[in-house]
């Protein structure tokens, strides 16, 4: 879906934010990108759909070079962006008009627009709010509308740049369920920029950036067993992973790749049962 080759980016007059990034994002995958503030993760997101263009190297979307202006419309239709603050993305006074906005600007015919609006509202579970004002919605509901407005362009990939950062736990959970449903039921490629570890563990693949480079790239189990290194660069790890790490330091024979509470409980129960026997 997306491929970068020796991708480098710097804002005018600054040092490199990203330096020679080589990366492939497979179609239909769910990738989480982690990193502390200033690590380059949000810059990387904007390079994926040509909001930003490389200072060096190249970004390909379905084989299209993002530097090629003749492909910009196709690239931005194929790779939709959802940002941290939905208020910065919503432009219409009525929910259904917001979702229709992008297809209208793409020249989609009215009957097809109506179909897309209804389907996208249904997909994110917001049908009853079609005639509502976005200003009357909760933060989580606004973010669902932002997702629906991107879906209306029928993208093959959605990049979400910290979409849950401004939400309460309930809103965060709802957005994560929506994201996983889009991948599971519609086969949409998901790239999630986040600083929440419990979101990253739900992905197939976790990428960690620091100092403009990729320092870890693997499954969540492979990445989060590097507890010491992740803490060195200012990141947390899932609580279950940290508990397992501390237990191992204390001499308890527990696997280093535990990610969630259920795994941890099962492992400790087995160890305790063995001691009892």
Backbone bond lengths (Angstrom), bond angles and torsions (degrees), N, CA, C in turn:
res aa  C-N    CA-C-N  psi(-1)  N-CA   C-N-CA  omega(-1)  CA-C   N-CA-C  phi
1 X - - - 1.464 - - 1.527 111.43 -
2 X 1.340 115.46 -49.97 1.466 121.63 179.84 1.522 108.52 -133.70
3 X 1.307 114.95 138.53 1.470 119.95 177.33 1.524 109.12 -140.64
4 X 1.333 115.96 134.46 1.467 120.07 174.24 1.522 109.02 -117.87
5 X 1.315 115.32 145.62 1.458 121.53 177.49 1.522 109.02 -129.80
6 X 1.326 115.98 115.11 1.464 123.37 178.57 1.530 111.04 48.28
7 X 1.321 115.37 43.28 1.461 122.13 -176.43 1.528 110.85 -70.30
8 X 1.321 114.66 125.61 1.455 122.13 177.30 1.517 108.62 -129.50
9 X 1.332 116.28 141.80 1.463 119.24 177.15 1.520 110.20 -145.00
10 X 1.332 114.67 137.03 1.462 121.41 174.31 1.519 108.44 -142.12
11 X 1.331 116.26 138.07 1.459 120.21 171.61 1.528 108.21 -74.57
12 X 1.314 116.61 155.17 1.458 122.20 -173.70 1.529 111.01 -51.60
13 X 1.331 115.50 124.49 1.455 120.97 175.75 1.514 115.30 80.82
14 X 1.342 118.02 -3.13 1.460 121.22 -177.92 1.528 111.20 -105.71
15 X 1.316 114.57 166.47 1.464 120.31 172.83 1.528 109.35 -71.32
16 X 1.328 115.87 168.04 1.460 120.33 -178.98 1.525 111.24 -59.18
17 X 1.342 115.72 131.09 1.464 121.43 170.71 1.527 108.97 -83.86
18 X 1.327 115.65 -38.10 1.468 122.15 175.39 1.522 107.81 -126.19
19 X 1.337 115.85 144.18 1.458 118.72 -175.95 1.523 110.79 -135.71
20 X 1.332 115.73 110.39 1.464 124.06 173.90 1.530 112.61 49.62
21 X 1.333 114.67 61.42 1.462 121.65 178.78 1.523 109.88 -87.39
22 X 1.323 116.74 122.49 1.461 122.71 173.94 1.526 107.81 -112.58
23 X 1.335 115.87 119.61 1.460 119.36 -169.22 1.522 110.04 -153.01
24 X 1.333 115.68 143.95 1.464 121.46 172.64 1.519 108.94 -128.39
25 X 1.323 116.12 131.39 1.462 122.68 175.08 1.516 107.15 -112.65
26 X 1.326 116.83 115.85 1.459 120.63 -176.64 1.529 111.10 -78.98
27 X 1.319 115.36 147.33 1.463 121.62 178.04 1.529 109.69 -61.29
28 X 1.346 116.34 133.95 1.449 121.92 177.42 1.517 115.04 83.06
29 X 1.330 117.19 3.24 1.467 120.73 -177.88 1.529 111.15 -88.30
30 X 1.329 115.50 167.37 1.460 122.63 176.02 1.524 106.77 -125.91
31 X 1.338 115.32 108.67 1.455 122.16 -175.85 1.524 110.00 -116.50
32 X 1.324 116.55 130.92 1.464 121.86 173.66 1.524 108.67 -104.87
33 X 1.341 115.96 137.56 1.463 121.60 178.38 1.518 108.38 -117.34
34 X 1.336 115.75 122.96 1.462 122.62 -177.99 1.520 110.40 -115.48
35 X 1.313 115.55 156.99 1.457 121.19 174.45 1.515 109.65 168.58
36 X 1.313 115.96 152.28 1.464 119.12 178.31 1.526 109.39 -71.80
37 X 1.324 117.48 170.04 1.463 121.65 178.02 1.519 109.79 -57.24
38 X 1.338 114.86 132.72 1.453 120.22 -179.86 1.511 115.03 86.37
39 X 1.339 116.58 4.65 1.469 119.97 -178.00 1.525 112.98 -80.39
40 X 1.332 116.95 -13.72 1.469 120.33 177.74 1.508 115.01 103.56
41 X 1.344 118.00 3.26 1.463 119.02 -174.09 1.532 112.56 -68.84
42 X 1.326 118.47 -40.13 1.468 120.39 179.24 1.526 111.21 -72.45
43 X 1.329 116.33 -34.12 1.472 119.99 174.65 1.522 110.11 -61.78
44 X 1.327 116.01 -42.35 1.467 120.61 178.05 1.526 110.52 -59.64
45 X 1.330 116.98 -42.24 1.468 120.89 179.44 1.522 111.10 -58.41
46 X 1.313 117.07 -42.01 1.467 121.35 -177.18 1.523 112.83 -73.95
47 X 1.319 116.13 -21.29 1.462 119.82 175.00 1.522 111.67 -77.15
48 X 1.342 116.89 -22.96 1.456 120.77 -177.72 1.517 113.09 -69.64
49 X 1.337 118.44 -24.83 1.473 117.33 177.93 1.525 112.58 -125.93
50 X 1.340 115.16 25.62 1.468 122.40 170.37 1.522 114.22 68.93
51 X 1.343 117.83 19.87 1.463 119.12 166.58 1.528 108.16 -64.19
52 X 1.346 115.44 -39.01 1.452 122.64 171.26 1.523 108.52 -116.67
53 X 1.315 116.94 153.03 1.457 121.91 177.79 1.529 108.95 -115.80
54 X 1.320 117.83 148.40 1.468 120.44 -176.13 1.518 112.73 -61.60
55 X 1.340 115.35 146.29 1.461 120.42 168.51 1.523 109.77 -80.62
56 X 1.320 114.53 -29.06 1.458 121.29 176.82 1.517 109.07 -153.33
57 X 1.325 116.27 158.87 1.457 119.24 -176.72 1.524 111.18 75.19
58 X 1.332 115.41 -162.20 1.464 119.23 -172.33 1.525 110.14 -149.45
59 X 1.349 114.51 149.88 1.463 122.59 171.84 1.518 107.55 -119.72
60 X 1.331 116.63 128.34 1.455 121.71 175.70 1.525 109.55 -112.78
61 X 1.321 116.67 134.17 1.457 122.99 172.37 1.524 106.86 -117.67
62 X 1.326 116.65 113.74 1.473 121.90 -175.20 1.528 110.37 49.82
63 X 1.313 115.61 39.32 1.458 121.59 178.25 1.506 114.64 84.30
64 X 1.329 118.56 -4.75 1.471 122.10 -179.66 1.523 110.28 -91.74
65 X 1.311 116.16 129.25 1.461 121.97 178.60 1.528 109.28 -75.98
66 X 1.341 117.09 125.27 1.474 119.22 -177.33 1.521 112.45 -66.34
67 X 1.336 117.86 -16.01 1.469 120.34 176.21 1.536 112.32 -75.45
68 X 1.326 116.25 -17.11 1.471 120.97 -176.92 1.530 109.06 -81.63
69 X 1.326 117.52 106.50 1.460 121.84 -175.04 1.521 112.52 -60.32
70 X 1.318 117.28 -26.26 1.466 119.83 -179.08 1.533 111.66 -68.92
71 X 1.339 117.58 -14.86 1.465 121.41 -178.38 1.531 113.62 -105.21
72 X 1.341 117.18 -2.04 1.464 119.83 -172.62 1.525 112.11 -57.83
73 X 1.315 118.95 -45.28 1.463 121.40 -178.76 1.525 110.79 -62.89
74 X 1.338 116.65 -43.28 1.467 119.78 178.94 1.523 110.79 -64.53
75 X 1.311 117.25 -41.35 1.465 121.16 -179.22 1.521 110.41 -62.85
76 X 1.317 116.98 -44.91 1.469 120.18 -177.45 1.525 111.98 -74.49
77 X 1.314 117.13 -19.73 1.464 119.80 172.08 1.518 111.01 -78.78
78 X 1.333 116.32 -33.67 1.462 121.05 -179.13 1.526 112.58 -79.18
79 X 1.337 116.40 -31.07 1.462 121.44 -177.18 1.527 108.63 -121.20
80 X 1.330 116.15 101.00 1.453 121.05 179.48 1.516 111.18 -86.69
81 X 1.355 116.53 151.01 1.466 121.79 -179.31 1.520 110.49 -118.00
82 X 1.318 116.10 134.29 1.469 122.60 171.66 1.525 106.54 -121.35
83 X 1.341 115.79 125.93 1.452 120.32 -173.07 1.526 112.29 -99.49
84 X 1.334 114.97 173.47 1.459 121.96 -175.97 1.523 112.57 -62.32
85 X 1.333 116.29 -45.05 1.462 120.63 -176.50 1.527 109.69 -106.55
86 X 1.332 118.85 107.56 1.472 120.26 -177.12 1.524 112.66 -62.65
87 X 1.342 117.62 -24.91 1.465 119.99 179.04 1.522 111.77 -63.18
88 X 1.333 116.69 -25.09 1.466 120.41 178.26 1.523 112.43 -82.56
89 X 1.332 116.36 -6.35 1.459 120.69 -176.14 1.530 111.71 -112.63
90 X 1.324 116.85 -25.32 1.462 121.39 -177.05 1.527 110.00 -85.25
91 X 1.339 116.03 128.65 1.471 120.08 -174.74 1.526 113.08 -118.92
92 X 1.334 118.86 -17.98 1.469 121.60 -173.99 1.524 111.24 -97.74
93 X 1.334 115.63 161.10 1.467 121.35 -178.19 1.521 112.53 -89.53
94 X 1.343 117.40 -11.44 1.462 122.34 -179.97 1.529 107.95 -130.51
95 X 1.320 116.61 139.50 1.460 122.04 -174.49 1.523 112.37 -54.17
96 X 1.326 118.25 -50.63 1.459 119.12 -175.90 1.535 111.58 -66.78
97 X 1.324 117.38 -29.76 1.468 120.20 176.06 1.522 110.60 -68.73
98 X 1.327 116.14 -34.48 1.463 120.70 177.61 1.535 110.41 -62.31
99 X 1.316 116.52 -43.59 1.462 120.17 -177.87 1.526 110.87 -71.87
100 X 1.321 116.74 -30.06 1.471 120.99 179.38 1.522 112.37 -78.05
101 X 1.321 117.64 -16.86 1.463 121.82 -170.84 1.530 113.06 -56.31
102 X 1.330 116.76 -52.86 1.466 119.77 -176.63 1.525 112.35 -65.80
103 X 1.343 120.04 -47.97 1.472 118.73 177.53 1.527 113.21 -59.05
104 X 1.327 117.36 -37.34 1.462 119.77 177.07 1.519 111.05 -59.94
105 X 1.334 115.87 -42.14 1.466 119.85 -179.84 1.519 112.72 -72.68
106 X 1.324 116.59 -18.21 1.463 120.45 175.22 1.529 111.95 -88.07
107 X 1.342 116.38 -3.30 1.462 120.39 178.29 1.513 114.70 81.83
108 X 1.337 116.70 20.97 1.469 120.19 177.88 1.525 108.85 -70.03
109 X 1.336 116.92 140.86 1.471 119.91 -176.26 1.539 110.87 -71.33
110 X 1.338 118.15 150.43 1.473 122.85 -169.92 1.533 115.03 -54.33
111 X 1.325 118.42 -41.74 1.462 119.16 -178.53 1.524 111.24 -63.61
112 X 1.327 115.79 -39.41 1.461 119.90 178.44 1.530 110.88 -68.53
113 X 1.324 116.11 -36.14 1.470 119.56 176.82 1.521 110.08 -61.38
114 X 1.340 116.67 -44.68 1.464 120.81 179.65 1.532 110.67 -59.14
115 X 1.337 115.67 -41.99 1.458 119.99 179.72 1.524 110.61 -63.36
116 X 1.329 115.91 -44.09 1.461 119.81 -178.25 1.532 111.09 -66.04
117 X 1.321 116.99 -41.77 1.463 120.37 -179.99 1.528 109.84 -59.55
118 X 1.329 116.20 -48.83 1.473 120.09 -178.80 1.523 111.29 -63.27
119 X 1.319 116.56 -43.17 1.466 120.27 -178.33 1.531 111.49 -66.97
120 X 1.333 116.65 -41.44 1.466 119.66 -177.80 1.523 111.50 -68.81
121 X 1.327 116.79 -38.57 1.461 119.99 175.77 1.529 110.62 -62.68
122 X 1.311 115.31 -41.04 1.466 120.76 179.78 1.537 109.78 -66.17
123 X 1.303 116.70 -40.50 1.458 121.28 -177.97 1.525 111.74 -60.76
124 X 1.336 117.30 -40.58 1.473 119.88 -178.18 1.532 112.36 -95.64
125 X 1.343 116.35 7.03 1.455 120.61 176.38 1.511 114.52 69.91
126 X 1.335 117.20 35.92 1.465 120.57 -176.45 1.531 112.10 -123.99
127 X 1.343 117.51 24.98 1.468 120.19 -176.84 1.521 112.98 -56.34
128 X 1.330 117.04 -39.92 1.464 120.19 -174.71 1.531 112.93 -70.59
129 X 1.326 116.48 -8.62 1.471 119.74 -178.03 1.529 112.17 -104.78
130 X 1.330 117.36 14.30 1.468 121.27 -175.29 1.526 112.90 -55.71
131 X 1.325 117.10 -38.15 1.463 121.15 -176.49 1.530 112.52 -96.61
132 X 1.325 117.07 4.31 1.465 121.03 -176.62 1.523 111.26 -79.69
133 X 1.328 114.45 162.23 1.460 120.35 171.45 1.525 108.69 -87.32
134 X 1.328 118.96 133.18 1.466 120.40 178.03 1.531 112.48 -55.67
135 X 1.323 117.27 -28.92 1.468 120.20 -178.56 1.516 112.37 -66.54
136 X 1.351 117.14 -17.80 1.466 121.04 -180.00 1.524 112.94 -90.50
137 X 1.314 116.83 -2.39 1.462 120.97 -175.16 1.526 111.69 -92.34
138 X 1.330 115.67 158.55 1.462 120.81 173.93 1.525 109.24 -73.68
139 X 1.341 115.91 169.97 1.460 119.76 179.32 1.516 112.18 -60.24
140 X 1.341 116.52 -42.36 1.464 119.83 179.44 1.516 112.15 -65.64
141 X 1.337 116.76 -38.78 1.464 120.94 178.59 1.527 110.71 -67.06
142 X 1.334 116.83 -40.13 1.466 119.80 176.66 1.525 110.80 -61.55
143 X 1.324 116.52 -40.67 1.458 119.14 -179.66 1.524 110.97 -66.85
144 X 1.338 117.44 -34.48 1.467 120.03 174.42 1.523 110.95 -63.68
145 X 1.323 116.93 -38.77 1.465 120.40 177.45 1.527 110.28 -65.77
146 X 1.329 116.51 -38.99 1.467 119.67 176.26 1.525 110.51 -61.22
147 X 1.330 116.94 -41.64 1.472 121.08 177.01 1.529 109.76 -63.51
148 X 1.342 116.91 -44.73 1.472 120.74 -179.39 1.520 111.57 -61.78
149 X 1.330 116.72 -38.04 1.471 119.52 -178.98 1.522 110.99 -67.38
150 X 1.327 116.74 -31.87 1.463 120.24 174.66 1.522 110.27 -72.89
151 X 1.329 117.05 -41.29 1.469 121.05 178.42 1.523 112.18 -58.61
152 X 1.335 116.53 -31.12 1.466 120.52 -178.08 1.523 112.37 -62.83
153 X 1.328 117.02 -18.89 1.471 120.52 175.78 1.528 111.53 -85.15
154 X 1.341 115.10 -2.52 1.467 122.68 -179.14 1.530 112.35 53.70
155 X 1.335 116.40 55.12 1.467 120.00 179.57 1.522 111.49 -75.16
156 X 1.314 115.97 157.76 1.455 120.80 173.40 1.527 111.28 -90.81
157 X 1.331 116.20 -16.43 1.456 122.00 -178.20 1.530 108.88 -140.49
158 X 1.324 116.39 140.70 1.458 121.10 173.37 1.527 108.54 -124.66
159 X 1.329 115.21 127.05 1.457 122.28 175.23 1.519 107.32 -103.85
160 X 1.319 116.46 122.52 1.464 122.18 -178.19 1.518 108.87 -113.82
161 X 1.332 115.89 114.90 1.460 121.57 -175.48 1.529 109.80 -96.59
162 X 1.330 115.99 94.72 1.461 124.03 -178.54 1.534 112.25 49.02
163 X 1.327 117.29 55.35 1.474 120.76 -173.15 1.519 113.80 -69.95
164 X 1.343 117.60 -15.59 1.462 119.50 -177.41 1.526 112.90 -107.03
165 X 1.335 116.99 4.91 1.465 120.67 -172.65 1.522 113.05 -61.24
166 X 1.350 117.56 -29.65 1.461 120.93 -176.20 1.528 112.53 -102.90
167 X 1.342 116.92 11.69 1.457 120.67 -174.06 1.525 112.08 -106.58
168 X 1.345 114.95 156.94 1.458 120.22 173.30 1.532 108.74 -78.94
169 X 1.342 117.98 171.03 1.476 119.29 -176.84 1.524 114.18 -55.07
170 X 1.338 117.95 -38.41 1.466 120.36 179.41 1.535 110.38 -64.58
171 X 1.332 116.21 -45.63 1.463 119.80 178.99 1.516 111.81 -63.89
172 X 1.339 116.83 -38.83 1.457 120.60 177.79 1.519 110.89 -61.18
173 X 1.337 116.22 -45.26 1.466 120.48 -178.95 1.524 110.98 -62.78
174 X 1.336 117.11 -40.36 1.465 121.09 -179.68 1.529 111.22 -64.30
175 X 1.329 116.52 -42.75 1.466 119.56 179.71 1.525 110.78 -66.53
176 X 1.328 117.53 -40.26 1.462 119.94 178.60 1.528 111.16 -64.04
177 X 1.319 117.84 -39.50 1.463 120.42 177.00 1.526 110.51 -63.95
178 X 1.326 116.96 -39.28 1.468 121.16 177.88 1.520 110.51 -63.05
179 X 1.326 116.07 -44.95 1.465 121.07 -179.90 1.529 110.71 -59.80
180 X 1.324 116.63 -47.67 1.472 120.03 -178.31 1.523 111.56 -66.15
181 X 1.333 116.39 -35.14 1.466 120.43 178.06 1.528 110.38 -65.03
182 X 1.333 117.79 -41.82 1.464 121.15 -179.88 1.529 110.92 -61.68
183 X 1.302 115.92 -39.45 1.461 119.81 178.27 1.522 110.37 -69.90
184 X 1.347 116.30 -45.69 1.474 121.85 -174.29 1.521 112.13 -69.42
185 X 1.334 118.11 -46.21 1.459 121.96 -171.59 1.521 113.83 -94.19
186 X 1.325 117.82 -26.63 1.457 120.28 -177.05 1.521 113.35 -114.87
187 X 1.329 116.81 -4.86 1.464 120.20 177.47 1.510 114.22 68.82
188 X 1.334 116.96 22.40 1.459 120.26 -178.81 1.524 109.77 -76.79
189 X 1.317 115.96 134.51 1.458 122.01 175.49 1.520 108.61 -70.64
190 X 1.329 117.30 129.10 1.460 122.30 -176.80 1.528 109.96 -115.52
191 X 1.328 115.29 128.74 1.470 121.54 171.00 1.519 106.55 -122.60
192 X 1.325 116.35 114.25 1.459 122.21 -174.87 1.522 110.11 -111.88
193 X 1.333 115.77 114.44 1.463 121.25 172.20 1.527 106.60 -88.07
194 X 1.324 117.31 123.44 1.459 118.85 -174.67 1.523 110.76 -151.39
195 X 1.340 116.16 160.87 1.465 119.97 169.08 1.523 110.50 -119.61
196 X 1.339 115.67 10.46 1.464 120.66 176.17 1.531 109.53 -96.13
197 X 1.320 115.87 118.03 1.459 119.90 -177.15 1.527 112.19 -65.32
198 X 1.351 116.48 -34.63 1.457 118.94 -178.30 1.523 111.62 -69.11
199 X 1.326 118.11 -19.47 1.464 121.13 173.25 1.519 110.47 -80.46
200 X 1.326 115.95 -40.74 1.463 120.00 -177.38 1.522 111.91 -63.61
201 X 1.350 117.26 -33.69 1.469 118.72 -177.52 1.523 111.95 -70.30
202 X 1.338 117.65 -13.29 1.460 120.57 179.54 1.529 112.64 -84.54
203 X 1.336 116.22 -8.59 1.467 120.71 179.99 1.522 111.04 -83.33
204 X 1.338 115.67 166.45 1.468 121.08 173.74 1.525 110.45 -76.91
205 X 1.322 114.25 -31.68 1.464 120.78 -170.87 1.522 108.49 -139.81
206 X 1.322 116.27 139.51 1.459 121.26 178.00 1.520 109.14 -123.47
207 X 1.320 115.22 127.78 1.463 122.02 177.16 1.521 108.00 -113.95
208 X 1.316 117.06 132.93 1.462 121.75 178.14 1.523 108.52 -115.84
209 X 1.336 116.15 126.88 1.454 121.29 178.76 1.528 109.96 -109.46
210 X 1.314 115.45 147.36 1.463 120.77 173.66 1.524 108.33 -159.95
211 X 1.319 115.68 135.82 1.454 119.64 179.52 1.514 113.72 60.17
212 X 1.346 116.03 29.50 1.454 119.84 177.94 1.512 114.82 79.52
213 X 1.336 117.29 9.24 1.456 121.03 -179.89 1.521 110.23 -129.46
214 X 1.330 116.06 160.65 1.461 121.66 173.54 1.522 107.59 -87.02
215 X 1.345 116.32 120.85 1.462 118.70 -179.04 1.524 112.40 -105.05
216 X 1.342 117.17 -23.27 1.466 121.05 173.16 1.517 108.85 -138.62
217 X 1.320 115.99 143.39 1.462 121.63 178.66 1.523 107.38 -154.35
218 X 1.330 116.06 109.06 1.460 119.08 -178.76 1.508 110.40 -178.76
219 X 1.315 116.51 -167.67 1.456 120.17 175.01 1.523 108.47 -67.83
220 X 1.347 118.44 158.34 1.460 119.35 176.25 1.523 113.11 -53.31
221 X 1.343 117.76 -39.46 1.466 120.33 178.72 1.525 111.55 -62.33
222 X 1.327 116.55 -39.63 1.462 120.08 179.89 1.524 111.54 -68.79
223 X 1.323 116.29 -39.27 1.464 120.70 -175.61 1.523 112.06 -75.67
224 X 1.332 117.43 -46.81 1.465 119.99 -170.62 1.523 114.46 -79.40
225 X 1.323 117.41 -2.75 1.464 117.34 173.09 1.537 111.04 -79.73
226 X 1.358 116.33 -7.61 1.469 121.43 177.38 1.524 110.01 -89.32
227 X 1.325 115.41 57.73 1.467 120.99 -171.64 1.524 112.18 -59.27
228 X 1.324 117.63 -48.84 1.462 120.18 -176.04 1.523 112.07 -61.41
229 X 1.312 116.08 -45.48 1.479 119.63 -178.17 1.522 110.73 -65.97
230 X 1.323 118.28 -40.72 1.461 120.81 179.09 1.522 111.06 -63.24
231 X 1.314 117.02 -39.48 1.462 120.21 177.77 1.528 111.13 -68.12
232 X 1.314 116.75 -34.22 1.464 120.66 178.39 1.523 112.03 -60.14
233 X 1.332 116.37 -33.43 1.467 119.10 -178.72 1.526 111.95 -97.02
234 X 1.333 116.33 14.05 1.456 120.12 171.53 1.506 116.30 87.28
235 X 1.337 117.62 17.93 1.461 120.75 179.11 1.516 110.68 -105.80
236 X 1.326 115.41 150.61 1.455 120.73 171.27 1.527 109.09 -84.92
237 X 1.320 115.66 173.54 1.463 121.36 170.84 1.522 106.84 -130.68
238 X 1.333 118.45 161.02 1.463 119.56 177.20 1.526 110.89 -53.77
239 X 1.325 116.79 144.26 1.464 120.61 -175.64 1.523 112.52 -57.16
240 X 1.334 116.45 -40.27 1.469 119.45 179.63 1.526 111.01 -64.23
241 X 1.351 116.53 -37.35 1.462 120.23 178.35 1.522 110.78 -66.45
242 X 1.340 116.44 -38.59 1.459 119.39 179.65 1.530 111.12 -68.85
243 X 1.337 116.37 -38.97 1.468 119.61 177.40 1.527 110.34 -62.40
244 X 1.326 116.11 -44.84 1.463 119.67 178.87 1.528 110.80 -60.58
245 X 1.324 115.86 -40.26 1.469 121.14 179.05 1.533 110.66 -61.52
246 X 1.330 116.72 -46.76 1.463 120.45 -178.97 1.534 111.09 -66.17
247 X 1.328 116.32 -37.85 1.466 119.33 177.47 1.523 111.31 -64.52
248 X 1.321 116.84 -40.91 1.468 120.33 178.16 1.532 110.44 -63.34
249 X 1.328 116.37 -39.06 1.463 120.21 177.57 1.526 110.97 -61.94
250 X 1.330 115.26 -30.23 1.468 120.33 -179.05 1.527 112.25 -87.18
251 X 1.323 116.71 2.00 1.450 120.10 176.08 1.516 115.65 98.09
252 X 1.341 117.43 5.09 1.461 120.54 178.77 1.530 108.77 -80.22
253 X 1.320 116.24 132.29 1.467 121.33 -178.24 1.528 109.69 -82.23
254 X 1.333 115.38 84.16 1.460 121.68 -177.92 1.528 108.36 -127.10
255 X 1.322 119.54 139.15 1.464 121.30 -176.67 1.535 112.37 -57.37
256 X 1.338 118.64 147.56 1.464 121.58 -178.61 1.520 113.99 -82.99
257 X 1.342 116.84 -5.71 1.470 118.87 -173.24 1.528 113.24 -109.37
258 X 1.330 116.78 25.33 1.469 120.14 177.51 1.525 109.66 -73.52
259 X 1.338 116.54 135.86 1.455 120.50 -176.07 1.514 114.21 -118.00
260 X 1.343 117.42 -33.24 1.464 117.47 -173.74 1.521 111.41 -127.69
261 X 1.328 114.27 169.22 1.459 121.68 -174.52 1.525 111.62 -61.36
262 X 1.326 116.95 -41.93 1.469 119.71 -178.35 1.527 111.58 -60.75
263 X 1.345 116.59 -43.65 1.458 120.36 177.48 1.529 110.87 -61.09
264 X 1.319 114.84 -42.82 1.462 120.08 -177.77 1.533 110.83 -64.50
265 X 1.334 116.09 -45.87 1.469 120.77 179.51 1.528 110.56 -60.88
266 X 1.339 116.59 -45.76 1.462 120.49 -178.86 1.521 111.31 -60.67
267 X 1.331 115.42 -41.81 1.459 119.36 -179.29 1.519 111.69 -67.67
268 X 1.324 117.12 -44.97 1.468 120.73 -179.78 1.526 111.50 -67.03
269 X 1.335 115.87 -37.11 1.467 119.41 177.35 1.529 110.02 -61.64
270 X 1.329 115.97 -42.79 1.461 119.80 178.01 1.513 112.12 -62.85
271 X 1.341 116.13 -41.05 1.470 119.61 179.42 1.520 111.70 -65.65
272 X 1.342 115.90 -42.80 1.459 120.26 179.60 1.531 111.21 -65.75
273 X 1.349 114.64 -39.13 1.463 118.75 177.79 1.515 111.28 -62.50
274 X 1.334 116.62 -38.85 1.449 121.30 178.12 1.516 111.93 -64.73
275 X 1.345 115.91 -39.20 1.464 119.54 178.62 1.530 110.50 -65.77
276 X 1.337 116.37 -38.95 1.466 121.14 179.86 1.519 111.48 -63.97
277 X 1.383 114.00 -41.24 1.461 118.55 179.33 1.537 111.00 -63.80
